[in-house]
Amino acid sequence: MFRVLDYDIEVKDELISEALKYLPEKKRNVILLSFFLDMTDTEIAKHMNLVRSTIHHHRVSSLQALKKIMEGIRNGEIK
């Protein structure tokens, strides 16, 4: 369970939930709002007082980082 902007977001997949913990809070929040609450970059930017392009950058870089983190967890390189 993650708390973001007064929302409680439940992540049922253990691997994704664990990997999200390794992201910086701001990037983790962008992923959670985007993929679990279906918010657009514009909506997230408004809530987080950031510009849309920053949200886009956070989302793209966070997805790349999550992929690497999840691979590391699966391979036992990250605990």
C-alpha positions as CSV (number, residue, x, y, z in Angstrom):
1,M,0.0,0.0,0.0
2,F,1.4,3.4,-1.0
3,R,0.0,6.8,0.0
4,V,0.1,9.5,-2.7
5,L,-1.7,12.9,-2.6
6,D,-4.4,11.7,-0.2
7,Y,-4.9,8.5,-2.2
8,D,-4.2,5.0,-0.8
9,I,-2.9,2.9,-3.7
10,E,-2.7,-0.8,-3.4
11,V,-0.2,-2.7,-5.5
12,K,-1.1,-6.4,-5.5
13,D,1.9,-7.6,-7.5
14,E,4.7,-8.3,-5.0
15,L,7.6,-7.8,-7.5
16,I,6.2,-4.4,-8.7
17,S,5.5,-3.3,-5.2
18,E,9.0,-4.2,-4.0
19,A,10.6,-2.5,-7.0
20,L,8.6,0.7,-6.5
21,K,10.2,1.0,-3.0
22,Y,13.6,1.6,-4.7
23,L,12.5,4.6,-6.7
24,P,12.8,8.1,-5.3
25,E,9.4,9.3,-3.9
26,K,8.6,11.8,-6.6
27,K,9.2,9.3,-9.4
28,R,7.4,6.5,-7.6
29,N,4.4,8.9,-7.1
30,V,4.3,9.6,-10.9
31,I,4.2,5.9,-11.7
32,L,1.5,5.2,-9.1
33,L,-0.7,8.1,-10.3
34,S,-0.2,7.3,-13.9
35,F,-0.6,3.6,-14.0
36,F,-2.8,2.9,-10.9
37,L,-5.1,5.9,-11.0
38,D,-5.0,6.5,-14.7
39,M,-4.1,10.1,-14.4
40,T,-2.6,12.0,-17.4
41,D,0.7,13.7,-17.3
42,T,-1.1,17.0,-17.3
43,E,-3.3,16.0,-14.3
44,I,-0.3,14.7,-12.4
45,A,1.7,17.9,-13.1
46,K,-1.2,20.0,-11.7
47,H,-1.4,18.0,-8.5
48,M,2.4,18.0,-8.0
49,N,2.9,21.6,-9.1
50,L,5.3,20.6,-11.8
51,V,5.3,21.1,-15.6
52,R,3.9,18.3,-17.8
53,S,7.3,17.7,-19.5
54,T,8.9,17.0,-16.1
55,I,6.2,14.4,-15.3
56,H,6.7,12.8,-18.7
57,H,10.5,12.6,-18.1
58,H,9.9,11.1,-14.6
59,R,7.5,8.5,-16.0
60,V,9.8,7.4,-18.8
61,S,13.0,7.3,-16.7
62,S,11.1,5.5,-13.9
63,L,9.8,2.8,-16.1
64,Q,13.4,2.1,-17.3
65,A,14.6,2.1,-13.8
66,L,11.8,-0.2,-12.6
67,K,12.6,-2.7,-15.4
68,K,16.3,-2.9,-14.2
69,I,15.2,-3.1,-10.5
70,M,12.8,-5.9,-11.2
71,E,15.4,-7.8,-13.2
72,G,17.8,-7.4,-10.3
73,I,15.3,-8.6,-7.8
74,R,14.4,-11.7,-10.0
75,N,18.1,-12.5,-10.4
76,G,18.8,-12.1,-6.6
77,E,21.1,-9.1,-7.2
78,I,18.8,-6.8,-5.2
79,K,17.2,-7.9,-2.0
